[in-house]
Amino acid sequence: MHGWLFAFCRWVENTPLAVSILESSWAYPYVQLTHFTGLSLWVGTNVYLDLRLMGVGKKRQTAAQLGEELFTWNWIGFCIAITGGFLLFSIAAMTYYRNPAFRTKLGILIPIGIVLHIVVQRKARIWGQTDNVPAIGKLAGLIEFLLWLSVVTAAVLIPYFSADPS
């Protein structure tokens, strides 16, 4: 399995797009800004719904109504974050491939987070019909909130891990 991932990483790093981003003085910050903008939308809308499920915030609308209003922005943010993240990955794919924080983030936390988010998003329509969210809804909101906090923590730790022990 590692053989094809290794080959994919080498191929991605050598694509004309990755090389042009790496060689440009302005492209990398723009791609990073794109990724962070998408993350802000994605994680921000996730956290907002999770907090509402947990009973935090003003109760002008139910969690179900909030989930419906944020749905489109949430998935637009996800698409932007994935696009920007892949472009960032492409310029140093081999380095990221060897990074334990990146592998934890992308290989474990994000897949679990996405599945949990889809479940919470769907169930919020049922749990959040009234201001009295059931305990399972509050717990799911808390778990999702903590999971996205873990994803952000893993992302912040990426620069602190080196593939080379020297």
Secondary structure, DSSP 8 states (H G I E B T S, - for coil): -HHHHHHHHHHHHTSHHHHHHHH-SSHHHHHHHHHHHHHHHHHHHHHHHHHHHTT-S--SS-HHHHHHHHHHHHHHHHHHHHHHHHHHHHHTHHHHHH-HHHHHIIIIIHHHHHHHHHHHHHHHHHHTTSS---HHHHHHHHHHHHHHHHHHHHHHHGGG--SS--
